[in-house]
Amino acid sequence: MGFNVASPWLLPLLLLFPVYIWLLYRYTTRLTGVRKHTAIVLRSIILLLIIVLLAGITPYSSEKQRNVIALVDRSDSARSSNEALQFLQQVSSEDKQDHLAIFSFGRNVVIDRALQPLLGQQMPQSFHTIVDPTQSDIAAALRQAGGLLHQSGGGKIVLLTDGQETTGSMLKEVQLLQAMNVSVDVVPLSSRVGKDAAISRLQVPGQLKQGEKYQLAVTVESTGQAEAELYLYEDEALLAQHHVSLVQGSNTYVIDAIASSPGLKQYRAVIQMPDDTEAKNNSAYALSRVDGPAGVLIVEGEKGSSHNIEAALAASFIPYETILPEQLSYELAQYVQYDSIVFNNVSAVKLPQLKMEHIESAVRNYGVGFVMIGGDNSFGLGGYFDTPIESILPVDMQLSGKKQIPDLSLMLVIDHSGSMEGMKMELAKEAAARTVELMRPVDSVGVIAFDTIPKWIVSPTKLDAPNDVIDSIMSIQAAGGTEIYPALLEAYNGFDLDAPGRRHIILLTDGMSSYTPAYSQLLSDLTSNGITLSTVAVGGDSDIQFLANLAEQGAGRFYFTEDETTLPAIFSREATLMSRAYIVDERVLPLEGYAGSWNQLWRNGLPHIDAYIATSAKATSEVALWTPQEDPLLARCQIGAGKSVAFTSDLNGRWSSDWVMWSEFPQVFTEWVKWTYPQFSHSPYDLKLQEQGRLLVTSRADATHSNLAMTVDQDGESTIVPLVPVGEGEYEADIKRLESGIYMTQIGEYRTTEDGAVVQDGVTTGFVVPYSDEYRLDRQPEKVSEQLAALAELTGGKLLEQQETQQLFQFEPITVKQPYDWSRSLLLLLLLLWLIDIANRRLMLPWGHWITRLRTAVGLRMSSTSEQSSPSAAPQQGKASLQRLSARKQRVSQRSRELHSLDDDWSARANEQVSAKARANANANANGDGNANIDAKAKADERVVSPSHVQGQTNQQAHAQADRAHRRQTDSGDQRSYQSTLKQEAARSAESKETEAATESSKDTMNRLLAAKNRRKR
């Protein structure tokens, strides 16, 4: 026997009890005597009961017992075995301390037998509870049994299962079981499987384009060799039928198909095998959305150079459109309408900055694919360094640390005349800075800004501190006229003609300059010293012909642009072209890298290539093909919402004649393009099946809705399932009760109308519920056995055989506390005491009289008991009783004497009154005057009444009554009767005096109480 305290921090309130009682005695003044003591006792007991209830003090009794819960797996994977029942029927005990409970589980957990003593009880011959056998939730069964044992003080779990759990994880419950001091013994059950074939997977591309060729992959598991028929259905129409020969284990079949029409397509695969023992795993389902024809935009650097690409796309029925770079739109919407964009040897010089930014946004933000094909105007040679296009490619243009590029001495001669003010000047500085970034520390650079007079902005120097050079370039300001010759001459004089390496000048101007014959000599000196000159004319006001002649005579390149945003690409291209190391002109055989399913494209070998553009692979890219020089030849990457592919050789036959003649090329190239297709469908919601029968719905919309719901069509009826928000843009739906199959659904806003609940503005989509893992054949028995052994070991249990039932209760019993809930009884007692307290304070009852009688009754009873229990004390008790009787007799005798004295006094007074009246009558007769009689009577009355004035008004009334009685006795002449009457009147007078005295005493008591109350108020 003991007590539990739920809230021990409230127990210190008991220390305040003495203070509380003192306060009650000190300030409870309205009640006095017994009532005050009673009120204080009642209130103290009530407060004590309240503290007991608040602190949760409950009594308990202790007993020892051994608790065992048997968990029986009754799922379909173990349905053919009676081993569990046979094991339980062998369990018995002769010890009353042994308690046993039996739980059955499948998808749900049910109780077959409550936790109760095993002694004298019979084990069940069969199970009468209903379990959903389509799943095996071992974790839930362990969790529920562990909770019951924890409430009962501890114990052991005996798990009878085949270990093939389909929901949850039993090993994740180990920590919880350890914390609850619960061990688990495992009795493995055999999982008998007959002749069976099951489709474990049906794989179909989730997104298709109309007319696209695709493949369906079907994986069939079989318990042995057998002949079977495999059927494939698209929207309930037979798509293909194949006779297959199954071998034991896994069998995979690939079927080719073409997406003939757009829409949400439903696919179903069915395997039929003779003598199949399980039909629930013979079907598999898949969904795919077929959109309208794909649109591919081909941008070719040279007109008519994309016929190989066009032929490959046409072979796969993929629509395309071919344009030149100049035809690219300045509107972003024009790029978003395509599924993929292919750049075929396009130079960045032909692409204004805005167009490149739109292409980058279309790929990164809208999921449009991008493919860049190499050539002498592509990648680094095309001037794509540090451009928006480079940011979406899987390769970088820089080759630092990879190639032995000759040292370069570069002079940038930039026009900063007044006509260059504004955007031209800013972009010219940006182009110069980007060129410096592209150069290496061993290279030299000089920058001249000219108007009519040249000025060195950066004297020729090694690029040890490129940031300082860039800062100087960015300080150039536009002002003055235009004079080219002095600037070119100054640049020529700035070269160190004895230093090895290449020397190059880039001249940029937007104006015209006077011609002088000195140009011929200067250009001759440049050529003789190995210095090349490229010119850039910006805008229609520039002297185009003159600048073109300078570039031609200087063995360089001439660029004309009316869009100054192309200047950075022009400068980058020029800096790149100065090193021929970017072009690897060597016949090589590509080496396989890793790019997922693409490796299957060249399983029969790869053709050679004759040349390619050297690049560097980005860290986030996948390189599918390498060159022997460790340069990426084919690479791909994910960029935001889109994907991009880079092939650094060409596809017009100049560098890759073997590739374009390869029979597999059309399919290979088509797979590159299809890989870049947008991965999201037109539906704003993604649906993904999770564990525990939960469907995860992800919204692509920016807004998060709080009242989304979905309709689920099943058996011709539509049910609304609420979507519960679980994260930003993520919702969950409970679909655990749905059977395997394809379900069409509408997702939209949940609304309540007069006709009931509806889903408004819904988006139609679908999801697939596969058959339960309970029926899968691709399980690994070794892994299952390892998990069961780990569960037993981690919880302190062990593996048991069928015959080891005697070990179930071989552990030390635990002490179990059986609490008694007395809250109801205490509340009733508290209520009763509260009512008694109210009665004590509000009702004027003769508490003192009742208590006296109670004491007397208790005293008499105690006396009687004492006499019976102690005979030797009887004489003393008798003597005390005689003394009490003698004292009481004396008080009665004294009272009798007082009454006799009062009787004699009244008799004397009566005789005196009679004598006086007689004398008065005699005088009246003698005088004959009636008035004399009256006066005599009055005097007699005065003699009789005068003494009564001393006694007060009450005695006057008594004398008046005595006078009236005297007159009556006189008239009747019966003096004896008159005296008797006087005695009665005297008795009543005495009682009246006692009453008056009691009244005066009460008044005096009340006055004292009022005086005390006034003193307290003051």
C-alpha positions, 0 to 999 in steps of 0.5 A: 500500500502506498500513495502516488503523487502526480504533482508533488510541487503542490505538497508544500501547500500543506505547510501553510495549514497551521497559518491557515488555522490560526487565521481562521481562529483570529478573524472568525468573530461572527461565530462563537463557541462550538459553532466556531470550532466546527466551522474551522474543522470543516474548512480545514478538512475541505482545504486538505481534500482540495490539495489532495485532489490537485496534487493527484495523491492516489493510493495504490496496491502492489503485486508482482506479475509477468506480462507477455503480449503475443503479436500474430502476423495474419497478413496474406503473406503468412495466411497459409501457415497455422504455425502461429496458432500451433505455437500459442496452443502450446503456451501454458502456465501454473503461476498466477503471476503470468499474464498473456495478451494476444494481438493480431495485425495486418494493415490494422491491429486488433485484440484477440485476448486482453492482458489477463492471468494465464492460469486456468485459461485455454488458448484459442483454437482459432481467431475470431477477429477481422484483420485487413490482410493486404498489408503488414504493419509490424511497426504499428503492432509493436508500438501498440503492444509496447504502449500497453506494456509500458502502462502495465509496468513492463514485460515482453513481446513475442512477435510471430511473423514472416518479417515481410513488412510493407508499411513502416519500419520495425527497426525504427521502433527499437529506440522506443521499445528500449525506453519502455523497457520492453524486450522482443522475442521473435518466432519466425513464420515461414512464408509459403508461396506457390506457383506465381508470376507478378508484374513488379514494374511497368515503366512508361515516359511520364511526358510524351509528344504526339508522334514520338517514339517511346518504349514501355518496359515491363518487369515480371517476377516468377517463382519458376520457369513457365509459359505465359501471355503478356498483354499491354493496354492503352486506354483499354485498347489492346496495344500489344500481346506477346507470348513469353517464356518466364524463368525463375527470378526477374524477366524484363521485356521492352515494347516499342510504341508511338504516341499517336494522339494527345491526352492523358493516357492510361496503360495496363500490363497483364500477365497470365500464367496457368495455375497462378496462385495469386491474381492480385499481383498480375497487373500493373498500371501507368499514366502518361500525358501526351502533348501536341507535336514537339517544337524544336527551333534550329538556329544555324550559323550558316544557311543550309548547314543543318540538313543532318540535324533536320533529317534526324528530327524528321526520322522521329516525327519531331517538327522543327523550324530552322532560322538564322541568328539574325531572325531570333526574336527580341520577345521572350514569349517566342522562345517559350513556345518551343520545347528545345532550341538547337544552336548549330555553330552559331557565333555570339557575335551575331547575338545581341545581349538581349536575345541571349538573356531571353534564351537563358531565361527560357531555359532556366525559368521556363524549362525550355531545352538547349543544345549547342553543337560545335564548329569554328564559330561555337563555344570559346571560338564563338565568343561565348565567354562570360555570356548568358549562353555560357551560364546555361551550358554544361561546359566553360570556355576557359582552358586555364591549366589545361592547354599550352596556349602561347603567350599573348601580347594584346593592345586594346585601342578604344575610341573615347571621343564624344560620339562614344558617350553613353551606352557605347562607351560603357559596353566598350569598357565592358568588352575590354574588361571581359577580354582581360578576364579571359587572358592568363597571368603570363599574357601582357595587355595595354589599353589606349584611349584616343580622341585626337590624342592617344592616351595610355590608360594601362601601359603594357604590363603582365596580368599579375593584377588583372583587377587593377587593369580592369579598374583603369579601363572602367575609368575611361570617359568619352570626350574629344574628336577622332584620330586613329593613326596616332593611336595605332602608332602608339600601340605599335611602339608599345610592343616588346618586339623581342618577347616571344608569343603572339601580338595582336591589336583590337581597334574599336571606333564609331567615327571617321578619321582622315587618311594619311599615307603613313598608314601603309608604312605602319601596316607594313611594320605591323605585318613584318613584326608578326603583329595582327590587327582586327577592327570593330566598327560601331554604328553606321557613322563609322568609316566601314570601308576604311576599317575593313581595309585596315583589318585586311592589310593587318591580317586580322578580322573586321567586325561591324555591328549596329548593336553595341551589346555584341561588343563583349562577344566580339572582344572575347572571340578575338582574344580566343582566336589568338590561340589555336589551342582551342581547336583540337585538330586530331582524329580521336575515338571518344571514351564513354563517361556516365550519363544514365540511360544514354550509355545504352545508345552506344552499346555497339560502339562509337565512331571517330571524330576528326576535330573538336573545340576544347572546353572545361566541364562544369562541376555540376555537369554529367560528361557522357563522352570524353576525348583522350585528352580529357576534354568533354565531347558530350556533356549535359546538365540541369539548369533551373527548370531546364536542361542543356546539352553540349557537343563540342564537335560539329554535325555538318560533316567537316569534323565528324564525317563518321558520326553523320554517316553512322546508322545510329546517329538519328536516334542518338541525336533525337535522344539528346534533344528529347532529354532536354524537353520540359519536364513539367506537364500542363497540370499545375499539380504533381501527384506522388504516392507515399508510404502509409497510403498517403498521396503527396500533391505538390502545387506549382502555383506560387499561392498556397491554398488552404481549402484544396480538395480532390475528387476520386472516381471509384466504381462509378462514384465520385468521392471528395477527399480533402487535401491537408497542407503539410508544407509550402505548396504541398498537400496530403490526401489519405487514400489508404483504402483505395485498391490498386488501379488508375484513378482520375481526379480533379483538384480544385477549390473546395466549396459548399453549395445548396447541392452539397460539397463540390470541387470548383475550377478543378484540374483533371489529372490522375494517379496510380495505386499499385498492388500492395507490397504484400504480394511482391515476389522480389523480396530478399529472405536473407535481408528479412531474417537479418532484420528480425534477428536485429530486432530481437538483439537490439531489444534484449530478446531472442529468436525462438523456435516453435517448441520453445514456448516454455521460455516465454515467462522465464524472466523476473516478475515486475512489481505492478502498482494497482492504483485506486481512483478515489477522486469521485469519493473525495469529491462527494465527501468534499461536497457533503462537508461543504453543505455541513459548513453552510448549515453550521454558519447559516442555521440557528440550531441548538448545537449546544444542547445536541452536543450536551446530549451527545456527550451524555449519551457517549458518557453513559455508553462509555461508562457502561462499556467501562463497567463491563470491561473493568469490574474492579473500577465499579465501586469508584464509579458508583461512589461518583454517581452517588455524589452527583445524585446527592448534589442534585438532591441538595439543589432540589431541596433548596429550591423546595425550601425557597418555594415554601418560604414564598408560599408562606409570605404570600399567605401572610399577605393575603391574611393581612389584606382580608383583615384590612378589608374587614375593618374597612367594611366595618367603618363603612357600616358605622359611618353610613357613607359609601365613599368611606368604604371606597376610601378604606378599600383604596387605602387597603389597596395602597397598603397591599400594592405599595410594596409591589412598587419596589418589585417593578411593573410585573409585581403590580400586575400580580397584586391587581390580580390578587385584589380581584381574586380577594373580591371574588373570595369576599363575595363568595365567602370562601377564604380557603379557595381565595388563598389557593388562588393567591398561591398560583398567582405568586408562582406565575409572578416568579416565572415572570421575574425569571423571564425578565431576568433572562431577557435582561441578560440577553440584552446585556450580551448583545450590547457587549457583542456590539461594543466588540464589533465597534472596537474592531471597526475602529 
